[in-house]
Amino acid sequence: SNMDDRPKLAELQESVRTTKWYNLGIQLGLEDNDLEEIAKQNGRDVDDCRRAMFGLWLRASSKPTRKQLLYALRTKSVAEISIADEYERSFQTHEALGTNSVSEIYTADEHDRSSRKRRHGMYAYSIMRGSYIVLSLVQNITQNLASRQCIVL
């Protein structure tokens, strides 16, 4: 399932906007001294610290998964339940709609979005935490209807 997949850094930055990056890092199995170093290098900038922590986790862990992240977010020392719930819900939505894997759907930059739009045609956009998640709904619906011979293409 999607939850056993490796998350993308851009996806983590957009969806897991916790200020408790240090405790989350500990729960994800990172070393205390590595987290201290991140704190020292990035000062009080929570966004930079969190991004560096996620980058380290993705590099250092042999198989980082979304499931591990959800578990860590829900531990008592992190207790970011609503962030975890929203993150998990976004994946269940994609699975239910039969869209592409979520890492393909998260859009890192404008160029990526426009080139993907050119390749696939029309999209429906859903806004989550200020980031666009691209759902190829139109494509799926059209294929479904065509296969049931409800419409002539």
Helices and strands as residue ranges (DSSP letters): G 2-4, H 9-15, H 21-27, H 32-42, H 46-60, H 66-73, H 81-97, H 102-105, H 110-120, E 124-128, E 131-135, H 137-147
